Structures are given as C-alpha cells and as structure tokens.
Amino acid sequence: MKRNLIVLLVLLLLTAFCTSPTNDEKRVLIYTKNGEGYVHDNIAASVAALEKICNTDNIATDVSDEPGVFTSENLEQYDAIIFSNTNNEGFDTEEQKKAFQDYIRSGKGFAAIHSSNATERQWPWYWAMVGGKFIRHAPYQEFDILVTDPNHPSTSPLPSRWTIEDECYYSNQLNPDIHVLLSADMTTIEDEKKSEYPGETFGQQFPLCWCHHYEGGRQWYTALGHNPEFYKDPLFIEHLRGGILWILAITE
C-alpha cells in the first residue's frame, strides 16, 4: 500500500512538471503610445476591456505608453504584447525597435487593435509583421462584417454576418502571408472614394481581421474598435479574447 502511494505521488509530480504552462503564468504588456497626430479617445476603454479579459483568464497585465519599456531585459517577462490603439510613432530609438524585433523573433505573441496598424508608418518591417499598413477609412457608419474563417478562437463566437457601427479600415502593403478571419462586406459600405481604393482589389470584400506567423512570432490584428462603447459589446469582447488566447497559444 505504501509503495503504491509513493508511485502515485511520483506520477503526480511528473505530471505537474510536464504539463503546459497554466494561464496564471502568462503575462502580457498592453502598450498605448501615440506619436504626434490623432489620438483616439477609446484608449482607456480598450485597456479596461483588455485588462478585464485577461483577469478573467488569469493572465497578468502591465500597461504602458512609455517606449522605454522596450528593452530586451524588460520584454523577457512577457508572453505577448498588445498594441491597443497606438498610432504614429511607437518608438523613440532604434534600440527600442531592435528589442521589439528580437522579441517577435523569439517566438512570442503580438496583437494589434484598430489604429495600431497606423503605427510606425515609415517602417516596412512593422507593416509586414502586423500584416498591413493603414491607408484610410470609410466614414463611421453601420456595415456588415463577414466571418471568413469561423474556426479561429477570435471568430468562432461570432455570427456569420455581423452588423456593427465602426470605421471600415483600408490597408495597403498587405502581407500575402496573412490568414484572413473577418472581411467587410463592401456592398454595405457608403464611401465616395471606394472606387479609388480598395476598388475591386478583393472583389466585394476587404480584410479587417487576420492572423499569421512572422519571423517566429504569432500575430493577430483586428481593425475594429473605434468607438469606446464598443469595448462593452459582448461579441466584441469575445472577439478580442479569442485573439489574445491565440497569440498566447492557449487552448480552451
């Protein structure tokens, strides 16, 4: 009997050491820096929503708008970085950019929300890593979004056609490697310049959310989230949550 108990304890210890890390061992950095130019009034709402999502899933968070956090030593503590409505210049020095590149190349996760693909507009590496570069958006309006891939954690909770009010973001410099998850139904968009771009680039749809692997890291981007009130919408919360779980390689 005693021998059986010892064997059982050994097996339990081995299981504890060999299983994947639990969520409470994960930590993310939520970054919100804006350079000179337009600053969204949704940042506080987006941070509150992200913190709530992470807290519910036992994921630790730090929040900063200071580019000084981008050092190799400091970034080692994070399993993922979320750029939440950053815009324009996100870094002050080349050393900070290098630390960020090394972080992505180490295999960690990265998510970008709404205007964060308008960050570092002069840095081609960043465009390719995020998956595309913001060029402009249609007027704020109600329009339909189509779920392109219903099997991803960030889209599985959504209806196949989702009607929202937001800015329909148009990006260029799209990385051909991206896997599109959500698309705007362009037939529901009113935009005087629509024929100029995106025109018929993607037919009657245009990518708004995607994921891919880039230089070893896991990247997820959603163009949604202009209105601060949208960060209280249960479907949008589930959309964000799925993206976070994916970049952290957490499966439910």
N, C-alpha and C positions, 0 to 999 in steps of 0.2 A: 504493500500500500504506500509506504513511504517512498519507495523507488518510483512508483507511478506519479506521485505528486511532484517529485524532483524533475522528472521528464516533462511533465506538463508545464512547470514553471520555466524550464529552458525553452520549450517551444513558444511560450507566450513572449519571452524576451526576444527571441529571434524574430518573431512576427513584428514586434514593436520597432525593431531596428531596420527591418527590411521593407516595410510598407512605405508608400509615397508620403511626402510631407502633408500635414493637415493644413487647412486654411489658416488656422491661427498662427502658423509660422510664416505666412506670406505678408509682405509689406509693400505698399505702393506709394509713389510720390505723385501728388496732384499738383501740376505746375500751371500757373495762370498769367505769366508775364505778357504784357503788351508793350511793343515799342511805340514810337511816335505814330500817331494816326488814330483811327476809330477804335474805341474801346467799348465792347458790348456791356450792357447793363445786366446781363444774365449770369455773370461770373459767380456771384455769391450763391445764386440759386443752384447753379450747376455743381459747385463744390459741396453744398449741403446735400444734394441728391447723391453724389458720389460717395460722400462720407457715410451716409445712411445705408447705401447699398453694401459698402464694404463692411460696415459694422455688423450688419445682419448676417453676412457670410464669414464673420470672424477674420477679416482681413484688416491689418493695421494700416493707417494712413498718416502721411505727413503732407502739409500744404505749404506751397511757397510760390512767390513771384520774383524771387531773387536768383539771378543766374549764377551766383556764387555757389549754389548747391551742386553745380556740375563740375565735380572733381572726381577722379577715379576712386579715391578713398571713400568719399561720401556715397557714391552711387552703388557701391558694393552691397549695401544693406537692403537694396530694393529689388523686388522680383519683377516689377513693372513700373513704368512711368506713364501717366495720363496727362496729355496736354489738353486742358479744358478751356476752350475759347481763347487760347493765345492768339496773337496777331502781330504782324510786322516782325521786328527783330526780337528773336527769342534769346539770343546770347550776346554777351558783351565782348568776348575774346575768342581767339582761335583755339586756345587751350580748352575752353569750355566745350566748344564744338567737338574737339578731339575726344574729350572724355565721354561725351554723348555717343559719338560714333563707336568708340570702344565698347561702351555699354551695350549697344544694339548688337554688335558683332559677338558679344559674349553669349548670346542666345536668350536674352531676356525679352520681356514683353513691352509693347508700346501701343497706346491708344490715343487717338486724336478726335476731338469733338468740334463740330461746326467750323468756326473760323480758324481752327488750328492748322488747316491746310493752306492758310494765307500767311503762315509764319515763315520767316526766312525765304522770302520770295526770290532772293538772288542766289540761293544755294541749291544747285541741281541735285546734290546727294540727298538733301532733305525731301525734295519733291518726289524723288524715286522711292525713298523709304516710306513716306506717308502714302504714296500711291498716285498722287496727282497734285496739281498746283491750282489754287483758286484763281479764276479769271473774273467772274462777276456772278450776280444772282438776279433772278427774276423778282419783280415786286412781291412783297409779302402778300400771301393770298392762301385760299383753300385750294388744295390739289390732291391728287391721288398718287399713292406710292404702291408699287407692285413688288411683292416678295419674289425675288429671282431664285433664291435658294432657301427653301423652308426648313432645311435640316440643320442649319447653323444655330448655336445657342442664342445668338442675338436676334434671330428671325423666327425661330420656332414658336414663340408665344404670340406672334402677330397674325392678323387675318391676311389672306392672300392679296386683298386690296384694302389699303389703309388710307382713309381720308384724314388729312391733317391741315393745319394752318402753319405755314413756315415760309422761309426763303428757299426757293429751289436753287441750290448752288450749282454752278457750272465750273468744271475744272478742265484744264488742258494739261499737257505733259503727263498724260495718264500712263502709268507703268503697265505695259502689256501683261505683266505677271499677276496683276490683281485678280482676285476671285470676287465677282460682283454678287452682293447679297440683296440689296434693295435698289430699285430704279424708279425714277419719276415717270409717271405716265404723261408724256409731253402733250397729249391731246387735251389734258385738263389744265394746262398752264397758259395763262394770258401774259404775253411778253412781246412787246413791239420789235425787239431785236432778236427774237428767237430764230428767225431765218438766217441771221448772220452767224450765230453760234448758240447752241450746238447744231442747228440746221438738221441735216439728216445723218449726222455722224454715227448715231446709234439707232437710226430709224425713229420710232415714236417713243423711245425710252432713253433715259440718261442715268448713269450710275450715281447713286447717292451714298451707298454704304458698301464697303468691301473689306476683305482681309487678304493677307498674303504673308509669306515668309521672305525676309530680306536680309541678306548677309548674315544669316544665322538667327535673327530675331523674329518674333511673331508680332505682326502689325494689324491693327483694326482701326478703321475710320468710319465715322458717320457724319454726314453733312447736316443732320437735323439738330435742332436745339436753339433756335434764335430767341424765342420768347421765354422769359424767365418762368412763366406759369406752366410751360410745357414740362418742366422738370418735376411737376407733381402728377403728371399723367401716368397712370399705372402701366399702360402699354409701353410708353417711352422708358419708364424705369426698368421694365423687364428687358427692353432692347439694350439699354446701357449695361445692365447686369450681365447679360449674355456675352457682350463684348469683353467685359472685364474678366469673366471666368475663362473665356477663350484665350486671352493673352497670357493668363496665368497658368494655362494648361490644367485647369481644374475641371473635372467632370463630375456631374451630379449622379 
